[in-house]
Amino acid sequence: MNGHFDPSHMLSFDLETTGVDPQTAKIVTSALVSIRGKERDDLEMLADPGIEIPKQASAVHGITTEYAREHGKPHDEVLAETIRRIRQGWDDGATLIVYNATYDLSVLRALDPSFTVDGPVFDPFVVDKEKNKFRKGKRTLENVCAHYNVPLDNAHEATADAVAAARVAWKLTREFPELVEMTSDELTLAQSTWYYQSQVELQAWFEKQGKNTSVNNNWPIAS
């Protein structure tokens, strides 16, 4: 990957799914927001996941099994188009913005093992956690948006989340200009390292609490 992260050329991506485990989750909505200068193009696809959407998931994103079955496209069609658009974005030179990339990109890998990360990814979750590591409070998208004064009026609606993640990414580059001075390769390595270090600390905390919990250390796709 050559070049640098250009905040004026982004493809921001977000999924709403059937569950929290990326190895078993199916897509409910997929949003891809292309930002190039002042131009913005939104695409949100509703999928019929082919399984019951648990009530816990519907309570988060508001989409029921019945609604998805009636109005959604076939799941495999949405999956294929999502991956096609991401690859096209990379081919066009865009940086993929994904908040907590290890979830969304791991969902894609689990659903289609041929999916690989072939272009630059910027994860505002990882970057914020490193650059503002001593800030107290949760690191949900809502909390991070509040910190950077980014509006998020409809959290857990895929397009709203994708737009908010892109705006947080832009704010991060303004506060930490060294991010755009890195090459894409350097930024990828930095995020991978920051994520690994953070997860090692989390694992140590779990062990100190006597909890038998194993965490993923790989970014941007979980092992």
C-alpha positions in Angstrom: 0.0 0.0 0.0 1.5 3.3 -1.1 0.5 6.8 -0.4 -0.9 8.5 2.8 -4.3 8.7 4.4 -6.2 11.4 2.7 -9.1 12.6 4.9 -10.8 14.0 1.8 -11.0 10.6 0.1 -12.7 8.0 2.4 -15.0 5.1 2.1 -16.7 4.7 5.5 -18.3 1.3 6.2 -20.6 -0.1 8.9 -22.6 -3.2 9.5 -25.6 -4.0 11.6 -25.9 -7.7 12.2 -27.7 -10.5 13.9 -25.3 -10.8 16.8 -22.1 -9.8 18.6 -20.0 -12.8 17.6 -18.3 -12.0 14.2 -17.8 -15.7 13.5 -21.6 -16.4 13.4 -23.2 -13.0 12.7 -25.1 -12.4 9.5 -25.6 -9.0 7.9 -28.8 -7.1 8.4 -27.8 -3.7 7.0 -24.6 -2.7 5.2 -23.7 0.9 4.7 -20.9 2.3 2.5 -20.5 6.1 2.5 -18.1 7.4 -0.1 -16.6 10.8 0.7 -14.5 12.7 -1.9 -13.9 16.3 -1.2 -17.3 17.9 -0.7 -19.1 15.1 -2.5 -20.8 12.3 -0.6 -22.5 9.2 -1.9 -24.4 6.9 0.5 -25.4 3.3 -0.1 -27.3 1.3 2.5 -28.4 -2.2 1.8 -31.0 -4.2 3.8 -30.4 -8.0 3.8 -32.6 -10.9 4.7 -30.1 -12.8 6.8 -31.9 -16.0 6.3 -32.2 -16.7 10.0 -34.2 -15.2 12.9 -32.9 -11.9 14.0 -32.6 -12.2 17.8 -34.7 -9.7 19.8 -31.5 -8.4 21.5 -30.2 -7.4 18.0 -33.5 -6.0 16.9 -33.6 -3.9 20.0 -30.3 -2.3 19.0 -30.8 -1.6 15.3 -34.6 -1.7 15.1 -34.9 -4.2 12.3 -37.1 -7.3 12.9 -37.0 -10.7 11.2 -40.3 -9.9 9.5 -39.2 -6.6 8.1 -36.0 -8.0 6.8 -37.7 -10.9 5.1 -40.3 -8.6 3.4 -37.9 -5.8 2.3 -34.4 -7.2 2.4 -32.3 -8.4 -0.5 -30.8 -11.9 -0.5 -28.0 -12.1 2.1 -25.4 -13.4 -0.3 -26.2 -10.6 -2.7 -25.6 -7.9 -0.1 -22.4 -9.6 1.1 -21.0 -9.8 -2.4 -21.9 -6.2 -3.2 -20.4 -4.9 0.1 -17.1 -6.7 -0.7 -17.1 -5.5 -4.3 -17.6 -1.9 -3.2 -14.9 -2.1 -0.6 -12.4 -3.5 -3.2 -13.5 -0.8 -5.7 -12.9 1.9 -3.0 -9.4 0.6 -2.5 -8.8 0.5 -6.3 -9.9 4.1 -6.5 -7.4 5.1 -3.8 -9.8 5.6 -0.9 -9.0 4.7 2.8 -11.6 2.4 4.4 -12.9 3.9 7.6 -14.3 1.3 10.0 -15.0 1.9 13.7 -13.9 -1.2 15.6 -12.7 -2.8 12.4 -12.0 -6.2 14.0 -15.7 -6.7 14.3 -17.0 -5.7 10.9 -14.1 -7.0 8.8 -14.1 -10.2 10.7 -17.8 -10.7 9.9 -17.0 -10.3 6.2 -14.1 -12.8 6.5 -16.3 -15.3 8.3 -19.0 -15.0 5.7 -16.6 -15.1 2.7 -13.2 -16.6 3.5 -11.8 -15.1 0.3 -12.2 -11.6 1.7 -8.8 -10.0 2.4 -7.6 -6.5 3.4 -5.9 -5.3 0.3 -6.0 -1.5 1.0 -5.6 1.0 3.8 -7.9 0.9 6.8 -8.3 3.7 9.4 -10.0 2.6 12.6 -11.1 5.6 14.8 -11.6 3.3 17.7 -8.0 2.1 17.7 -6.5 5.5 17.0 -8.6 7.4 19.6 -7.7 4.7 22.2 -4.0 5.2 21.5 -3.9 9.0 21.1 -6.3 9.7 24.1 -5.4 6.6 26.1 -5.8 8.3 29.5 -9.3 9.7 28.8 -11.8 8.1 31.1 -15.1 6.7 30.0 -16.4 4.2 27.4 -15.1 4.0 23.9 -18.4 3.4 22.1 -19.0 5.4 18.9 -21.5 7.5 20.8 -19.0 8.4 23.5 -16.2 9.1 21.1 -18.5 11.3 19.0 -19.5 13.2 22.1 -15.8 13.8 22.9 -15.0 15.1 19.4 -18.3 17.1 19.0 -19.5 14.9 16.2 -23.3 14.6 15.8 -24.8 11.1 16.0 -28.5 11.4 16.1 -29.4 7.8 15.2 -26.8 5.5 16.7 -26.9 1.9 15.4 -28.4 3.0 12.1 -25.7 1.8 9.7 -25.4 4.9 7.5 -25.5 7.3 10.5 -22.7 5.3 12.2 -20.6 5.2 9.1 -20.9 9.0 8.6 -20.1 9.6 12.2 -17.0 7.4 12.0 -15.7 9.3 9.0 -16.2 12.6 10.9 -14.3 11.3 13.9 -11.5 10.1 11.6 -11.3 13.6 10.1 -11.3 15.2 13.6 -8.5 12.8 14.7 -6.3 13.9 11.7 -6.9 17.5 12.7 -5.9 16.9 16.3 -3.0 14.6 15.4 -1.6 15.7 12.0 1.2 13.1 12.3 -1.5 10.5 11.2 -1.6 11.9 7.7 2.2 12.2 7.5 2.5 8.4 7.9 2.5 6.2 4.8 -0.5 3.8 4.5 1.9 1.0 5.4 3.2 2.8 8.5 -0.3 3.7 9.6 -1.5 0.1 9.2 1.5 -1.2 11.2 0.9 1.5 13.9 -2.7 0.6 14.4 -2.0 -3.1 14.5 0.7 -2.5 17.1 -1.6 -0.2 19.2 -4.4 -2.7 19.1 -2.1 -5.6 20.1 -0.6 -3.6 23.0 -4.1 -2.6 24.2 -5.4 -6.2 24.0 -2.4 -7.5 25.9 -3.1 -5.0 28.7 -6.8 -6.1 28.7 -5.8 -9.8 28.9 -3.6 -9.0 31.9 -6.5 -7.2 33.6 -8.8 -10.2 33.0 -6.2 -12.5 34.5 -5.7 -10.2 37.5 -9.5 -10.3 38.1 -9.3 -14.1 38.0 -11.4 -14.2 34.8 -10.8 -17.0 32.3 -11.3 -14.8 29.2 -9.2 -14.9 26.1 -9.0 -11.8 23.9 -8.2 -11.3 20.2 -4.9 -9.6 19.5 -5.1 -9.3 15.7 -6.2 -6.2 13.8 -7.9 -5.5 11.5 -9.3 -9.0 11.2 -9.5 -11.3 14.2 -7.6 -14.6 14.0 
